[in-house]
């Protein structure tokens, strides 16, 4: 039983360690990596990269695009966060 608790803790910790923050900016490029200094330009492109535990930070500006579809799901212990910065 103790092994199960230890394994669960390790899995939660690993999930937290691999969570990413993806940045989006109208001045970015879809060939960028999504870092703060090299943001992605398209919201849909950035959304498709999201995994449970990740955050999507959106820079203020005007985005030229078709409707934005969010088809990703987080987990109870690893939410996907989308917010402006």
N, C-alpha and C positions, 0 to 999 in steps of 0.2 A: 504494500500500500504506500509506503514511504517513497518507493521508486516512482510510482504514478504521480505523486505530488511534485517530485523533483523534475520529472520529464515535462509535466504541464508548465511548471515555472520556466524551464529552459525554452520551451516553445514560445511562450509569451514574450520572453526576453528577446529571443531571436527575431520575432515579428516586429518588435519595437526597434531593434537595431537596423533592420533593413528598410524601414519606412523612409520615403523620400519626400522632398519638397520640390514641386515642379512650378516654375515661374512662367507666366504668360504676359506678353506685352505687345501692343500694336506695332511697335518698332522692332520686334523680334523676327526670327526666321524659323520656319518649320524644320529646317535642317540643323538647328541648334540643339543643345543638350537639355535645355530647360532649367539651367542654373540662373541665379540672379543676374549674372553678368552676360549670359547667353540665353535669354528667354525664347520660348516658342511663340510664334505669331498667332496661331489659330487655336481657338478654344477647343474645338472638336479634336484636333490632333493631340493636344495636351491631355484631354479627358480620356482618350483611348490608352494612354500610358499609365493611368492610375491603377493602383492595386490597394487592397485593404491596408489601412494605416498611413497612406500617403496624404499629402496636403497639396492643393492647387491654389497658388496665390496669383491673383489677377491684377495687373497694373491698370490704372485708370486710363481711359482712352476710348476711341471709336474703333470697333471691330467690324470689318466688312466680311460677312459670312452668311450662310444659310442658317436655318434654325439650329440651335444648339441642343443636341440630344445627349442626356447623361444616362448611360446604360450600365453603369458600374455600381457595385454594392460593396459596402464595407462589411465588417463583422462586429458582433457585440463588443469585442475587445480591441478592435482595430477599425475605427471609423475612417471614412474618407472625408476630409475637410476641404471646403471650397470657400475662399474669402478674398476680399480685396486687400491690396497693400499699397 
